[in-house]
Amino acid sequence: MIVRTIAVVAAALLVALQAANVWAENAEHYPSRSIKIIVPFPAGGTADTLPRIVAEKLREKWNQPVIIENRSGAGGNIGAEAAASSTPDGYTLLASPPGPIAINESLYKKLSFRPTDLAPITLLGTAPIVLDARPDFPAKTVKELIDYVKANPDKITFASQGNGSTSHLTAILFERLTGIRMVHVPYRGTGPALQDIMGNTVDLFFDNIASSMSLHIDGKLHILGVCGDERAPPLPDVPTVREAGVADFTSATWFALMAPKGTPEAIVAKLNSTITEILNESEIQAQFLKLGVQPKPMSIAATTRFIEDERSKWSGIIKSANVTLE
């Protein structure tokens, strides 16, 4: 009986060792065919442009096609589900902003996948949210804005990209930390919200810096504050919201590259290493910065911690405001 048990254990160890050797060999020759990166949002936005920049550099380095596939819908859930259910071999990846990775699990009553079905590879970059005000809004600084809203509770309107969007949740966080009350006006995306900000129809909008920056420069709206930890390099004269005295306030959008859970560690490590090299190239950094995005490569462990912290942060805000979507 003991001999048989030893034999069974030895056979199992041999199978495991052989499998490990196969994975290692696959990683050594990876990639040997085309890679697909699913973007769970429409083409044309920052979430689509960044992975296309990286994909082109990967193609040059590895001499293999790297294809971007846009699979939008349901707040990014459709594309994320497709990636999460793919074969975990490194040939199907997901490039996404926070929604399906760190927010939607707390926001939607039902999801057909779990964010933990996706394994972090690295962050591509981060971009601060900015606080927009309509052109003729009476407050010209964040401090003036807070005082004005406190004097006019439930009268000042703020736009969002939709219920449960990053812009909506950022405004809720701002209300919580400043003790103000505003009226939420949800829109179907950034474009319509910006149109109504510029048209003086709605008062405020927490937007991605890339969408609002040129409009601020042209005087079509006013960016009162940057919601990141530091001032944004493209807008050095615009103070952070923290500088206005809201010490614990920070909100940024970010873009991460993920793989289906179970993708061999050696392949994930190779992707992390190669993309880190790409994001450290001055040419790539310049392209990102033009979009208002700071390249932010991280180790796999650091990326994992970052995403876990983001999940915890937004989950708390969603629960406190009782925001849910079907």
C-alpha positions in Angstrom: 0.0 0.0 0.0 2.8 2.4 0.9 4.7 1.5 -2.3 1.6 2.1 -4.3 1.0 5.5 -2.6 4.5 6.6 -3.3 4.2 5.6 -6.9 0.9 7.6 -7.3 2.5 10.7 -5.7 5.6 10.3 -7.9 3.5 10.0 -11.0 1.5 13.1 -10.0 4.7 15.1 -9.4 6.0 13.9 -12.8 2.9 15.1 -14.6 3.0 18.4 -12.8 6.7 18.8 -13.7 6.0 18.0 -17.3 3.2 20.5 -17.4 5.4 23.2 -15.9 8.1 22.4 -18.5 5.5 22.8 -21.3 4.3 26.1 -19.9 7.8 27.3 -19.6 8.6 26.3 -23.2 5.4 28.0 -24.4 6.4 31.2 -22.5 9.9 31.0 -24.0 8.4 31.0 -27.5 5.5 33.3 -26.8 4.1 34.8 -28.9 4.1 32.4 -31.8 0.9 33.8 -33.4 -1.4 36.8 -33.3 -2.5 38.4 -30.0 -6.0 39.9 -29.5 -6.6 42.7 -27.1 -10.2 43.3 -26.3 -11.2 46.9 -25.5 -14.7 46.9 -23.9 -15.6 50.4 -25.2 -16.1 51.9 -28.6 -13.2 52.9 -30.9 -11.9 56.5 -30.8 -11.7 57.3 -27.1 -8.7 57.2 -24.8 -9.5 53.7 -23.6 -9.1 52.6 -27.3 -6.2 54.8 -28.3 -3.8 53.8 -25.5 -3.8 50.0 -26.2 -3.5 50.7 -29.9 -0.3 52.6 -29.3 1.0 49.7 -27.2 -0.2 47.1 -29.6 1.8 48.7 -32.5 5.0 48.6 -30.4 4.3 45.0 -29.4 3.9 44.1 -33.1 7.3 45.7 -33.9 9.0 44.0 -31.0 7.6 40.5 -31.5 6.9 40.5 -35.2 3.4 39.1 -34.6 0.0 40.8 -35.3 -1.5 42.4 -32.2 -5.2 43.1 -33.0 -7.5 45.4 -31.1 -11.1 44.2 -30.9 -13.7 46.6 -29.6 -16.6 44.8 -27.8 -18.6 47.5 -26.1 -21.8 47.5 -24.1 -23.1 47.2 -20.6 -20.5 49.5 -19.0 -17.7 47.4 -20.4 -19.1 44.1 -19.1 -19.6 42.5 -22.5 -16.0 42.8 -23.5 -14.7 41.9 -20.0 -16.7 38.8 -20.0 -15.4 37.8 -23.4 -11.8 38.2 -22.2 -12.4 36.5 -18.8 -13.9 33.4 -20.5 -11.1 33.1 -23.1 -8.5 30.4 -23.1 -5.8 31.5 -20.6 -2.9 31.2 -23.0 -1.8 34.8 -23.3 -3.3 35.3 -26.8 -6.5 37.1 -25.6 -6.1 40.1 -23.3 -8.2 42.9 -21.9 -7.3 46.6 -21.9 -9.8 48.6 -19.9 -10.5 51.6 -17.6 -11.8 50.9 -14.1 -15.4 50.1 -14.8 -15.5 46.3 -15.4 -12.3 45.7 -13.4 -13.0 47.6 -10.2 -16.4 49.2 -10.1 -19.1 47.2 -11.9 -19.1 44.2 -9.5 -20.4 46.5 -6.8 -22.7 48.5 -9.1 -24.6 45.8 -11.1 -27.0 43.4 -9.4 -25.8 40.6 -11.7 -22.6 40.0 -13.6 -21.9 37.1 -15.9 -18.2 37.2 -14.8 -16.2 38.2 -11.8 -13.4 40.7 -12.0 -11.2 38.2 -10.1 -11.5 36.0 -13.3 -9.0 38.5 -14.8 -5.3 38.5 -13.8 -3.5 41.9 -13.7 -0.5 42.4 -16.0 0.2 46.1 -15.6 -1.3 49.5 -15.6 -0.8 51.4 -18.9 -1.4 54.8 -17.5 -3.4 57.1 -15.2 -5.3 60.3 -16.0 -6.7 62.6 -13.4 -10.3 63.6 -13.3 -10.9 67.3 -13.6 -13.7 69.5 -12.2 -15.4 71.4 -15.1 -17.7 74.4 -14.6 -19.9 76.0 -17.2 -18.4 79.2 -18.8 -20.5 81.7 -16.8 -20.6 79.8 -13.5 -20.1 82.4 -10.7 -17.4 80.4 -8.8 -14.0 80.6 -10.3 -12.1 78.4 -7.8 -12.8 75.2 -5.9 -13.1 77.1 -2.6 -15.6 79.5 -4.1 -17.5 76.6 -5.6 -17.8 74.8 -2.2 -19.0 78.0 -0.5 -21.4 78.7 -3.3 -23.0 75.2 -3.2 -23.3 75.3 0.6 -25.2 78.6 0.2 -27.4 77.0 -2.5 -28.0 73.4 -1.4 -29.8 71.1 -3.9 -29.7 73.8 -6.6 -26.4 73.2 -8.4 -26.4 70.5 -11.0 -23.6 68.2 -12.0 -23.5 66.1 -15.1 -22.2 62.6 -15.4 -21.4 60.1 -18.1 -24.3 58.0 -16.7 -25.4 56.4 -13.4 -22.6 54.6 -11.7 -19.9 56.1 -14.1 -16.6 57.3 -12.7 -17.8 60.9 -13.1 -21.0 60.2 -11.1 -19.1 58.4 -8.3 -16.4 61.1 -8.2 -19.1 63.7 -7.6 -20.6 61.6 -4.8 -17.2 61.4 -3.2 -16.8 65.2 -3.5 -20.2 65.8 -1.9 -19.3 63.4 1.0 -16.0 65.1 1.7 -17.2 68.7 1.5 -20.6 68.4 3.0 -22.4 69.8 0.0 -25.6 68.6 -1.8 -26.0 68.8 -5.6 -28.4 67.5 -8.2 -27.3 64.7 -10.5 -28.0 65.0 -14.2 -26.9 61.7 -15.9 -26.1 61.7 -19.6 -25.3 59.0 -22.2 -21.6 59.5 -22.3 -19.0 62.4 -22.2 -20.0 64.1 -25.4 -23.5 65.1 -24.5 -22.4 66.2 -21.0 -19.7 68.5 -22.4 -22.2 70.0 -24.9 -24.5 71.0 -22.0 -21.6 72.3 -19.9 -20.5 74.5 -22.8 -24.1 75.6 -23.4 -24.5 76.6 -19.7 -27.3 74.1 -19.3 -25.7 72.2 -16.5 -23.3 73.6 -13.9 -20.5 71.1 -13.2 -19.0 67.9 -14.6 -16.2 65.7 -13.3 -14.6 64.6 -16.6 -11.4 62.9 -17.9 -8.7 65.5 -18.5 -8.2 64.4 -22.1 -11.8 65.3 -23.0 -11.9 68.7 -21.3 -8.4 70.1 -21.6 -8.6 71.7 -25.1 -12.1 73.1 -24.3 -10.7 74.7 -21.2 -7.8 76.2 -23.1 -10.2 77.6 -25.7 -12.4 79.1 -23.0 -15.4 77.0 -23.7 -15.5 75.7 -20.1 -13.5 76.3 -17.0 -11.5 73.6 -15.2 -11.6 74.7 -11.6 -9.4 71.9 -10.2 -7.5 68.7 -10.9 -8.6 65.7 -8.9 -5.3 63.9 -8.8 -2.6 63.9 -6.1 -0.5 66.5 -8.1 -1.1 69.1 -10.7 -1.4 67.8 -14.2 1.7 68.6 -16.4 -0.5 69.8 -19.3 -2.3 72.3 -17.0 0.4 73.4 -14.5 -1.6 76.5 -13.5 -4.7 74.6 -12.4 -4.5 73.7 -8.7 -5.6 70.3 -7.3 -8.8 70.0 -5.4 -6.6 69.0 -2.4 -4.9 72.4 -2.6 -8.4 73.9 -2.0 -8.6 72.1 1.4 -10.3 68.8 0.5 -7.3 66.8 1.8 -8.6 63.3 1.3 -10.1 63.8 -2.2 -8.5 62.1 -5.2 -10.0 60.6 -8.3 -8.3 59.4 -11.4 -9.2 57.1 -14.3 -6.7 54.5 -15.2 -6.2 51.9 -17.9 -5.0 48.4 -17.1 -4.0 45.4 -19.1 -5.4 42.1 -17.9 -5.3 38.4 -18.8 -7.7 35.6 -18.2 -7.1 34.0 -14.8 -4.9 30.9 -15.2 -2.6 32.4 -17.8 0.9 31.0 -17.2 2.9 33.2 -14.8 5.8 33.2 -17.2 3.7 34.7 -20.0 2.2 37.3 -17.7 5.7 38.2 -16.5 6.9 38.5 -20.2 4.0 40.8 -21.0 4.7 42.9 -18.0 8.4 43.2 -18.7 7.9 44.1 -22.4 5.2 46.6 -21.9 7.2 48.2 -19.1 10.0 48.7 -21.6 7.5 50.2 -24.1 6.0 52.6 -21.6 9.4 53.9 -20.6 10.2 54.9 -24.2 10.2 58.7 -24.6 8.2 58.5 -27.9 5.4 56.5 -26.2 5.4 58.8 -23.1 5.0 61.8 -25.4 2.0 60.2 -27.1 0.4 59.3 -23.8 1.0 62.8 -22.4 -0.7 64.4 -25.4 -3.8 62.5 -24.4 -3.5 63.7 -20.8 -2.3 60.3 -19.6 0.7 59.6 -17.4 2.4 56.3 -18.3 2.3 54.1 -15.2 3.9 50.7 -15.7 3.9 48.7 -12.5 5.0 45.3 -11.3 2.4 42.5 -11.3 2.2 42.6 -7.5 1.9 46.4 -7.4 -0.8 46.3 -10.1 -2.7 43.8 -8.1 -2.6 45.9 -5.0 -3.6 49.0 -6.9 -6.7 47.4 -8.4 -7.7 45.9 -5.0 -7.4 49.3 -3.4 -9.6 50.8 -6.2 -12.2 48.1 -5.8 -12.4 48.8 -2.1 -12.6 52.5 -2.5 -15.4 52.6 -5.1 -17.3 49.7 -3.4 -17.6 51.9 -0.3 -18.8 54.9 -2.3 -21.4 52.9 -4.2 -22.8 51.2 -1.1 -22.9 54.5 0.8 -24.9 56.2 -2.0 -27.0 53.1 -2.7 -26.2 53.2 -6.4 -27.3 50.0 -8.3 -27.8 49.1 -12.0 -29.7 46.2 -13.5 
